[in-house]
Amino acid sequence: MKRDDSEKGGKEGHPSAADRFVAWFRGSSPYIHAHRGRTFVIVFAGEAVADPRLPELIHDIALLHGLGIRLVLVYGARPQIEERLRLRSADMRYINGLRVTDGAALACVKDAAGGVRVELEALLSMGLANSPMAGARIRVASGNLVAARPLGVVDGVDYGHTGRVRRVDAEAMRALLGAGAIVLVPPLGYSPTGEVFNLSATETGAFVAITLNADKLIYLMERTLPLNREGEAYTNLLPAEIDSLLRMVTDEELRGYLSHAADACRSGVQRVHLLDRRSDGVLLRELFTRDGSGTLITAKPYEDTRAARLDDVGGILELLEPLESLGILVRRSRELLETEINRFTVIERDGMIIGCAALYDYPADGMAELACVAVHPEYRSHGRGDMLLHDMERRALALGVGELFVLTTQTAHWFRERGFEPSPVESLPMQRRQLYNYQRNSKVFSKRLVPLPRPEGR
Ligand SMILES: CC(C)(COP(=O)(O)OP(=O)(O)OC[C@H]1O[C@@H](n2cnc3c(N)ncnc32)[C@H](O)[C@@H]1OP(=O)(O)O)[C@@H](O)C(=O)NCCC(=O)NCCS
């Protein structure tokens, strides 16, 4: 086959498609390692099953399985149930936002849930050569894994066969996952009386994730992400923030996702992701890129390491001031910080700047200075200094810098333990040497840079 020239070595300074592929693949490797052996519960609605692009979603799920992620898929079947009811000239009734499942509706629920299960099993069994599923050989397991109880009579309304999750057979699920199967959970539950109940996939997913103590609960929603006042999607939320959000959100479906996400998080599921399923490849972007593509809900306050902005100057000054007073760092004025803000990376935690570092490059010498490395005293010794150093090294590499140097009076060993070697003042770029303050008598340390993998993302 003739290959496009752009796939071969690119012109100098312009990475070719092949170079970009290698860089992208290498960039994903920390996430691949981080996710292997973890348990993810993925919840999607019947709309995803009805979408002609379902095979793409299944291919992405098969890829996750291939990468060693233990998967439980919880699916909904609302459009399929409604279609069956329409054929019988009946409707699903909703009272106070809750379904009423009478005898006729239950027959449609069983039929639809079974039909969807068979469809998913068929797609997960594909293995045609030259297709993304070639060689996948996935085992799919399902069964009486969820026990249910009736919702009962609420405010005088008998909800019939609409149920709530009572118990999840985690032991059986773990055994199936351990045997390498993908576990498929329908929106149905069985009671000790031998009855069948119609369950909400959103609630079932959260229950399964909590009981299994899953590493992630991922909701593939049929809607846009929750938006803040500026109309932008939230990238991160804490359960307490969800509580305040719920006071304003009126959409029943979004309320369901948010409240079950907060519950799961409070009950020990470390990360809950809300994604807009309608965006192609959303699952892969969320799991294998640093910034993700959805809203991440975590129980702990969210921390972000990012490029500094002008409105961070106040926070950086507050962080640096005590260190400047102790003579550990050289004093910098607000004006100087404002003009040099692009050189800074900060760690923001709940709106507070708790760490920073800056990079001053000397392109003619292929060198860069690492400066202003600081972590708030209350947050030290948890690897944040390392993270800043890592980020600066990445920035330097992206600028084509081959050597990083630092001038320090009291932190020599911290740098030495991270690969920096003592270096004479004469080794500094000429421009920097002229500014060297002999009275301060800082020691110079330098480190040659080699490409490093990125820290774990979402
Ligand atoms: C240096 C600094 C940025 C490290 O931040 P951090 O988030 O604590 O870093 P890490 O968690 O990655 O590393 C912590 C380790 O570094 C050690 N360490 C901290 N300061 C040190 C120092 N001055 N010299 C040697 N080791 C030091 C800690 O004891 C800890 O080691 P341990 O895990 O064996 O106990 C932080 O201590 C700081 O802000 N110091 C004051 C500012 C400063 O000195 N900046 C450098 C200016 S050139």
The ligand as an SDF file (V2000), in Angstrom:
LIG
                    3D

 48 50  0  0  0  0  0  0  0  0999 V2000
   11.4290   22.5850   48.4600 C   0  0  0  0  0  0  0  0  0  0  0  0
    9.9100   22.4950   48.4360 C   0  0  0  0  0  0  0  0  0  0  0  0
    9.3940   23.2340   47.2210 C   0  0  0  0  0  0  0  0  0  0  0  0
    9.4910   21.0310   48.3940 C   0  0  0  0  0  0  0  0  0  0  0  0
    8.0880   20.9400   48.3490 O   0  0  0  0  0  0  0  0  0  0  0  0
    7.3030   19.6000   48.8010 P   0  0  0  0  0  0  0  0  0  0  0  0
    5.9360   19.6650   48.2580 O   0  0  0  0  0  0  0  0  0  0  0  0
    7.4590   19.4170   50.2400 O   0  0  0  0  0  0  0  0  0  0  0  0
    8.1480   18.5360   48.0020 O   0  0  0  0  0  0  0  0  0  0  0  0
    8.0810   16.9830   47.9540 P   0  0  0  0  0  0  0  0  0  0  0  0
    6.8840   16.4930   48.7110 O   0  0  0  0  0  0  0  0  0  0  0  0
    8.1890   16.6050   46.5290 O   0  0  0  0  0  0  0  0  0  0  0  0
    9.4030   16.5690   48.7220 O   0  0  0  0  0  0  0  0  0  0  0  0
    9.4340   16.5250   50.1090 C   0  0  0  0  0  0  0  0  0  0  0  0
   10.7880   16.0090   50.5720 C   0  0  0  0  0  0  0  0  0  0  0  0
   11.7630   17.0550   50.4140 O   0  0  0  0  0  0  0  0  0  0  0  0
   12.4490   17.2570   51.6430 C   0  0  0  0  0  0  0  0  0  0  0  0
   12.8500   18.6590   51.7510 N   0  0  0  0  0  0  0  0  0  0  0  0
   12.0610   19.7410   51.9190 C   0  0  0  0  0  0  0  0  0  0  0  0
   12.8180   20.8530   51.9720 N   0  0  0  0  0  0  0  0  0  0  0  0
   14.1030   20.4510   51.8480 C   0  0  0  0  0  0  0  0  0  0  0  0
   15.3430   21.1340   51.8460 C   0  0  0  0  0  0  0  0  0  0  0  0
   15.4170   22.4530   52.0040 N   0  0  0  0  0  0  0  0  0  0  0  0
   16.4530   20.4160   51.6640 N   0  0  0  0  0  0  0  0  0  0  0  0
   16.3990   19.0820   51.5240 C   0  0  0  0  0  0  0  0  0  0  0  0
   15.2440   18.3660   51.5100 N   0  0  0  0  0  0  0  0  0  0  0  0
   14.1100   19.0510   51.6940 C   0  0  0  0  0  0  0  0  0  0  0  0
   11.4030   16.8890   52.6930 C   0  0  0  0  0  0  0  0  0  0  0  0
   12.0050   16.5650   53.9150 O   0  0  0  0  0  0  0  0  0  0  0  0
   10.7460   15.6940   52.0540 C   0  0  0  0  0  0  0  0  0  0  0  0
   11.5310   14.5580   52.2000 O   0  0  0  0  0  0  0  0  0  0  0  0
   10.9630   13.2400   52.8950 P   0  0  0  0  0  0  0  0  0  0  0  0
    9.7900   12.8380   52.0550 O   0  0  0  0  0  0  0  0  0  0  0  0
   12.1020   12.2860   52.8240 O   0  0  0  0  0  0  0  0  0  0  0  0
   10.5820   13.6510   54.2460 O   0  0  0  0  0  0  0  0  0  0  0  0
    9.2680   23.1050   49.7160 C   0  0  0  0  0  0  0  0  0  0  0  0
    9.8730   22.5110   50.8320 O   0  0  0  0  0  0  0  0  0  0  0  0
    9.4210   24.6110   49.8260 C   0  0  0  0  0  0  0  0  0  0  0  0
    8.5610   25.3420   49.3720 O   0  0  0  0  0  0  0  0  0  0  0  0
   10.4960   25.0700   50.4560 N   0  0  0  0  0  0  0  0  0  0  0  0
   10.7410   26.4680   50.6120 C   0  0  0  0  0  0  0  0  0  0  0  0
   11.0880   27.1390   49.3110 C   0  0  0  0  0  0  0  0  0  0  0  0
   12.3780   26.6490   48.7010 C   0  0  0  0  0  0  0  0  0  0  0  0
   13.3050   26.2780   49.3670 O   0  0  0  0  0  0  0  0  0  0  0  0
   12.4120   26.6580   47.3790 N   0  0  0  0  0  0  0  0  0  0  0  0
   13.5560   26.3480   46.5790 C   0  0  0  0  0  0  0  0  0  0  0  0
   14.1780   27.6280   46.2430 C   0  0  0  0  0  0  0  0  0  0  0  0
   15.5250   27.4710   45.1500 S   0  0  0  0  0  0  0  0  0  0  0  0
  1  2  1  0
  2  3  1  0
  2  4  1  0
  2 36  1  0
  4  5  1  0
  5  6  1  0
  6  7  2  0
  6  8  1  0
  6  9  1  0
  9 10  1  0
 10 11  2  0
 10 12  1  0
 10 13  1  0
 13 14  1  0
 14 15  1  0
 15 16  1  0
 15 30  1  0
 16 17  1  0
 17 18  1  0
 17 28  1  0
 18 19  1  0
 18 27  1  0
 19 20  2  0
 20 21  1  0
 21 22  1  0
 21 27  2  0
 22 23  1  0
 22 24  2  0
 24 25  1  0
 25 26  2  0
 26 27  1  0
 28 29  1  0
 28 30  1  0
 30 31  1  0
 31 32  1  0
 32 33  2  0
 32 34  1  0
 32 35  1  0
 36 37  1  0
 36 38  1  0
 38 39  2  0
 38 40  1  0
 40 41  1  0
 41 42  1  0
 42 43  1  0
 43 44  2  0
 43 45  1  0
 45 46  1  0
 46 47  1  0
 47 48  1  0
M  END
$$$$
